[in-house]
Amino acid sequence: MKAYYTAKNQKGENRAGEANVKDERDLATQLRTDGFILTSFKELIPEGEKKTAIKFFDRFSSVPLSEKMIFARNLSVMISSGLPLSKAIRNLTVQTKNKNFAKILGVIQGDLQSGSTLSDGLAKYPGVFDELFVNMIRVGETSGNLEEVLNILAIQLEKEHELVGKVKGALVYPAVILVAMLGIGMVMMIFVVPKLTSVFKDLGSTLPPSTQFVILVSDFLKNNILISLGGIVVFAVLVKIYLTTEAGKKTLGFLFINTPAVSNIYIKMNSARFARILSSLLRSGVTITESLRILSRTLTNFYYKNALEKAAESIQKGEPLSKIIYEEKKIFPILVPQMLEVGEETGKTEVVMQKLADFYEDEVNQLTRNLSSIIEPVLMLIMGGAVGFFAVSMMQPMYSVMANIK
């Protein structure tokens, strides 16, 4: 086959050109004898032969975090084994079970064969590879330690996956209970209450305000079921749109930080993410200022975003990061700036931040284990209140009639 290649030796000298070889491994062997390492390989495909294509909107579609985690880990192993980057990506394209991700990797492999860098190829898909991912890969390519950076990135993604999974798992139980409550409530309003309403009409008694309210809601749901369902959908869409605005992000951030029981977990989870990502970026060779800018776009909460953007500006003026974080007592526990100060004094900020991330991840793990025991009494109170209100509203007219008969 005829192929175009680029190669580099230990002195940093580059070589590029066309060659007639059996396959990529054959070319890599030939170059190794000359002291060069193959960096890209592109088979020269005859015109008219189809290439992997990807739709525009696929660039913004998401890929599960677990897929990206496996991608980073396996790519690191393959590169450390001496496999050329292009071939490693091709192998991963075949291995992945996610069809969309396979298509994206196929296009990235084509970009590599055309002489593009891996980071540039990843940057074309912001919905799949975020700024953190792309910047770490770019630093690895620039510094020549891509294998090490990929390993750091894989660990970062694994910890992120575990952390998010634990929080989501803890919220499944209350979410199921609330959905079941709403479902049962709607069934009662549409099918049960109308039958009781006919009994009340036959009795001819004056209904208390609470009973009138329940009947009013029941009649509306029964006679306007499609409007009710449509209203719920429209309300959900409007809320989602609102949350994408600056005011919506600020409101959501305020609720997460100030809601009892939720705020403790949320703040510690973000502290763990802050410490883990900062450690990963610093270990990869990213400057502290650029690390904070990347973090401000990774931690999406309005208050964390603002705090980190201000921190990036203040650091450029010579202020230490620990002093800036000390001022953000509402969103960072006191331990965070204290540990940062230790890291700054010893010159081992990335090591200290890694230990801090481990600490807060354990804290979140413990809190999520206890979350169900905290939420259960609250759910029982809500359910008991709803059932009690409904029971009193429905039974009170009957007791009134029985009292009048006596």
Secondary structure, 3 states (H helix, E strand, C coil): CEEEEEEEECCCCEEEEEEECCCHHHHHHHHHHCCEEEEEEEECCCCCCCCCCCCHHHHHCCCCHHHHHHHHHHHHHHHHCCCCHHHHHHHHHHHCCCHHHHHHHHHHHHHHHCCCCHHHHHHCCCCCCCHHHHHHHHHHHHHCCHHHHHHHHHHHHHHHHHHHHHHHHHHHHHHHHHHHHHHHHHHHHHHHHHHHHHHHHHHCCCCCHHHHHHHHHHHHHHHCHHHHHHHHHHHHHHHHHHHHCHHHHHHHHHHHHHCCCHHHHHHHHHHHHHHHHHHHHHHHCCCHHHHHHHHHHHCCCHHHHHHHHHHHHHHHCCCCHHHHHHCCCCCCCCHHHHHHHHHHHHCCHHHHHHHHHHHHHHHHHHHHHHHHHHHHHHHHHHHHHHHHHHHHHHHHHHHHHHHHHC
